[in-house]
């Protein structure tokens, strides 16, 4: 399996490509959401691989990516810093990466550097879309266009956030590995995320990814993505976007309600809002035909204007 070292951590990635008789195709990078992996983007990427070379990867601590630097890489970094005789460099070399979404945006920048990719398209979902938004504002010169699926802004509610964090902590802590052996548990696990049915294999993959997610990464990103700081930061980030962006919402999404996406898009005329009816938190799987049609329309717009 292909792994690449990103900031001292082994990250899993893969390419989905189709041969082309024309010049090199542009690259589209896919970013998954909390406790998921690149697996749920595969069907979308295969379809779009006619026009793009599709890069899929697992976020640090999720899917097949490691959650923290390997001992060997950390040791190499310390040795290098000692040779430079810089206490600050040594501190930075051994500093453990945090689970702030800004750090995940920096992971993406480092991944692109390692693969020598200068400018890409981005297709991101849920927590991954928040990471992508931060990346767009920090590296706008590296992105042609972006699609953010099931993203938005929310208001801080201390009681609701405290309850969410407490419940999330229990969910992350109590994940018996035998859970996926229970008949129909995948259907119950995905019920809150879906309005339409998706294939059983995809439901089971979601459950498996949830069960193998690194404990620290899964818990840490709950606190960083749903927080008072995030509720104050994300409206500013959406307002500052300069990269043409499509924000796709699912009509019956209970995780990130469509209205949150509508409010985010209203902050910036660079953001086009698209509601997909009769879907919830995974519109690209629940109604792939409509999702792909809207995405293609958005991407073709650039060609018409160009």
C-alpha positions, -999 to +999 in steps of 0.1 A: +000+000+000+013+035-008+024+056+021+042+089+022+058+107+051+041+139+058+055+160+087+070+129+103+038+108+100+031+080+076+000+090+055-019+066+033-027+079-002-037+065-036-043+077-072-073+070-093-064+077-129-075+069-164-052+070-194-056+101-215-044+107-251-043+144-245-020+164-222-017+157-185-050+161-167-054+184-137-054+169-102-084+168-079-077+161-042-104+144-021-106+150+017-128+129+039-146+138+071-144+128+108-137+091+116-139+083+079-113+075+052-108+081+015-128+049+008-162+067+006-148+091-021-138+062-044-169+060-065-170+098-070-133+098-079-137+070-104-164+089-122-144+122-123-112+104-133-122+110-170-114+147-165-090+146-135-062+126-119-077+120-085-056+120-054-072+104-023-056+102+011-065+094+047-062+123+072-037+118+100-051+094+126-079+081+103-083+053+079-049+038+072-028+068+081-008+068+114-019+091+142+015+104+153+052+106+141+070+073+139+099+069+164+125+067+137+114+098+120+112+117+153+147+106+161+160+117+127+144+151+132+160+155+167+194+146+153+191+171+125+181+198+150+210+191+173+234+193+143+220+228+137+226+237+174+192+253+176+172+247+208+141+261+191+146+238+161+150+208+185+117+218+202+099+220+169+114+187+157+100+167+187+068+187+192+038+164+188+014+175+161-019+187+175-054+180+162-063+216+154-078+218+119-052+244+109-026+216+115-045+193+091-044+221+065-007+222+069-006+185+065-023+189+031+003+216+021+031+192+030+015+163+012+013+184-020+049+194-016+060+158-012+041+148-044+054+180-062+019+192-069+017+229-074-020+237-082-050+214-077-087+212-074-102+202-040-133+181-032-138+179+006-165+167+029-178+176+064-148+181+088-126+177+057-144+207+042-135+228+072-099+218+067-101+226+030-116+261+038-086+269+060-062+256+033-079+277+006-073+309+026-037+300+035-027+287+001-051+303-025-024+302-052-025+264-050-062+258-057-081+263-090-116+256-076-130+239-046-161+218-038-171+217-001-198+192+007-218+194+039-201+223+055-212+255+071-211+279+101-227+274+135-233+295+166-217+287+199-240+271+225-221+262+257-246+236+269-250+219+236-213+219+229-206+204+264-231+177+259-218+170+224-182+167+237-193+144+266-213+121+243-185+122+217-160+111+243-181+081+252-186+072+215-148+073+209-139+055+241-163+026+238-157+011+203-155-027+206-138-041+176-164-069+174-192-044+168-191-048+130-198-085+134-233-078+147-259-082+119-275-049+107-254-028+131-240-009+101-275+001+091-282+014+126-248+032+128-254+051+095-291+058+101-285+093+115-262+102+085-285+092+057-319+100+041-316+075+013-301+040+014-266+034+002-250-001-006-243-023+024-206-025+015-203+013+019-222+013+052-199-014+065-168+005+054-180+035+074-184+015+105-150-002+100-133+032+096-149+045+127-137+015+147-101+018+136-097+056+140-069+066+163-083+074+197-064+107+202-072+119+166-109+110+169-113+127+203-090+156+195-108+166+163-142+165+181-130+192+204-113+213+177-139+212+150-169+218+173-158+245+196-163+282+205-131+290+187-143+272+155-177+290+157-159+323+157-132+314+132-152+297+104-175+327+095-143+348+090-127+320+069-158+318+046-159+355+042-123+357+032-124+330+004-110+341-029-110+307-046-142+299-066-161+275-044-192+253-046-209+245-013-231+214-015-257+207+012-280+178+018-316+188+024-321+165+054-286+166+069-288+163+107-251+166+112-245+199+094-280+212+086-284+228+051-292+262+066-256+263+081-243+259+046-266+285+032-255+310+058-218+303+050-223+308+013-242+341+019-210+355+034-191+355+001-200+359-035-172+335-044-192+307-029-220+291-049-246+273-028-263+241-040-290+221-022-295+185-032-330+174-023-338+142-005-303+136+008-286+140+041-249+140+051-236+120+021-253+135-010-225+122-032-235+086-023-272+091-017-278+108-051-246+105-070-262+114-103-274+148-091-243+155-071-220+148-101-242+169-124-239+199-101-202+194-097-196+192-134-217+223-140-196+242-115-163+229-130-174+236-166-183+272-157-146+279-154-141+266-190-170+288-203-156+319-186-121+311-196 
